[in-house]
């Protein structure tokens, strides 16, 4: 592929990414995903159970020490890096189907979660982050009796 074709494809890719960001801003989805940077595709499922808000990500081949999870201003950021295990040993690649590189995924968190009770677990190539939901008070349960001294 010539440089002009590569440049054109990169321009198209950048334009599509920018369009996606603008559409996300327009519709303001609560679970909006801002894919700031992704050399590798990261498949993600987001769902709720009766008691938790859950994010599951396929991170096959990425060791725990290469994953960073942060929350800032109610935005969850997950960063990682996948590098080939035998990078220095390869003299010539005959076929290359796996992708390597870094990624950053950002997710707006819903307001009804307990940020101080987050649990994250990585097992069998899947990262699971569980946020307990704040259970709404039932009628009368949010009442507080104050004793007068």
Phi and psi in degrees as a GROMACS rama.xvg file:
@    title "Ramachandran Plot"
@    xaxis  label "Phi"
@    yaxis  label "Psi"
@TYPE xy
-76.3521  162.146  UNK-2
-60.412  -37.461  UNK-3
-62.6365  -41.7957  UNK-4
-66.4523  -41.4199  UNK-5
-62.17  -44.1289  UNK-6
-62.4774  -42.2704  UNK-7
-62.7224  -44.831  UNK-8
-62.7815  -39.6966  UNK-9
-65.2691  -40.3864  UNK-10
-62.9212  -42.1818  UNK-11
-64.0146  -45.3741  UNK-12
-59.7302  -45.1065  UNK-13
-62.7571  -41.2795  UNK-14
-64.4522  -40.7592  UNK-15
-65.9593  -40.9879  UNK-16
-62.9831  -42.8012  UNK-17
-65.1228  -40.7668  UNK-18
-59.8439  -43.9808  UNK-19
-59.9979  -41.0753  UNK-20
-63.513  -42.9347  UNK-21
-66.0798  -40.6699  UNK-22
-63.3515  -41.5943  UNK-23
-60.5291  -41.5768  UNK-24
-65.5627  -39.6954  UNK-25
-63.1355  -44.875  UNK-26
-92.5425  -17.0363  UNK-27
54.5092  45.7131  UNK-28
-60.1952  132.412  UNK-29
-56.9101  -36.4139  UNK-30
-103.341  34.5514  UNK-31
-58.1972  135.445  UNK-32
-108.512  120.624  UNK-33
-105.586  103.454  UNK-34
-86.8217  85.6667  UNK-35
-63.0816  -40.4443  UNK-36
-154.961  131.666  UNK-37
-154.681  103.315  UNK-38
-79.2807  -22.987  UNK-39
-126.691  144.572  UNK-40
-74.3561  133.73  UNK-41
-120.341  112.971  UNK-42
-85.3654  134.618  UNK-43
-134.193  140.008  UNK-44
-117.432  136.981  UNK-45
-127.922  128.472  UNK-46
-156.494  170.4  UNK-47
-120.681  150.219  UNK-48
-110.036  -171.787  UNK-49
-64.8132  -26.1997  UNK-50
-121.656  -9.15301  UNK-51
-140.841  151.97  UNK-52
-98.5952  127.578  UNK-53
-128.982  137.761  UNK-54
-122.068  126.5  UNK-55
-120.554  131.672  UNK-56
-128.61  135.932  UNK-57
-80.3163  115.356  UNK-58
-128.137  45.0737  UNK-59
-57.6794  129.661  UNK-60
83.4037  4.23231  UNK-61
-109.448  114.209  UNK-62
-68.0639  154.552  UNK-63
-54.204  -37.1566  UNK-64
-72.3818  -4.62217  UNK-65
-103.467  10.2031  UNK-66
-117.307  131.504  UNK-67
-121.055  133.921  UNK-68
-123.008  125.938  UNK-69
-138.636  152.412  UNK-70
-126.431  127.096  UNK-71
-140.991  123.9  UNK-72
51.6947  46.2759  UNK-73
64.7309  23.65  UNK-74
-118.21  122.83  UNK-75
-86.6583  125.613  UNK-76
-116.011  129.433  UNK-77
-122.609  121.78  UNK-78
-121.59  147.859  UNK-79
-161.087  172.31  UNK-80
-146.708  129.979  UNK-81
-116.244  119.085  UNK-82
-119.33  148.311  UNK-83
-65.7342  141.056  UNK-84
-67.5452  -34.7369  UNK-85
-111.432  36.8485  UNK-86
-55.9154  -42.9144  UNK-87
-79.2937  -14.4531  UNK-88
-88.3134  -20.1372  UNK-89
-76.7768  122.652  UNK-90
-89.0644  -40.6222  UNK-91
-151.417  129.015  UNK-92
-84.5406  127.626  UNK-93
-93.6317  -31.1356  UNK-94
-155.566  136.253  UNK-95
-136.297  103.878  UNK-96
-106.824  -25.0606  UNK-97
-81.783  149.724  UNK-98
-108.916  145.964  UNK-99
-130.788  156.132  UNK-100
144.788  -164.192  UNK-101
-111.379  164.562  UNK-102
-148.223  155.045  UNK-103
-138.676  125.478  UNK-104
-122.458  134.984  UNK-105
-121.373  137.367  UNK-106
-134.021  130.94  UNK-107
-72.6689  129.521  UNK-108
-92.1321  145.12  UNK-109
-70.9451  157.743  UNK-110
-76.2386  -13.3712  UNK-111
-98.5115  39.1696  UNK-112
-121.338  157.625  UNK-113
-95.3507  102.536  UNK-114
-68.2216  -22.7164  UNK-115
-86.6581  2.16399  UNK-116
-126.912  34.0472  UNK-117
-75.7854  140.1  UNK-118
-124.416  131.628  UNK-119
-124.641  140.294  UNK-120
-144.567  135.194  UNK-121
-116.987  120.403  UNK-122
-149.048  133.152  UNK-123
53.8603  37.5934  UNK-124
80.3742  11.123  UNK-125
-124.149  125.537  UNK-126
-91.9838  126.784  UNK-127
-119.687  122.625  UNK-128
-116.383  122.954  UNK-129
-116.45  125.918  UNK-130
-112.945  117.54  UNK-131
-62.7466  140.016  UNK-132
-82.7113  145.681  UNK-133
-79.5931  118.856  UNK-134
-79.6693  130.488  UNK-135
-65.6355  142.375  UNK-136
-70.2045  140.995  UNK-137
-82.0722  163.354  UNK-138
-50.7992  125.002  UNK-139
89.7255  -21.1455  UNK-140
-73.6837  -24.6014  UNK-141
-87.3414  -1.24415  UNK-142
-72.6916  140.976  UNK-143
-126.895  123.062  UNK-144
-87.6873  127.977  UNK-145
-108.886  126.58  UNK-146
-81.307  139.048  UNK-147
-98.0105  128.702  UNK-148
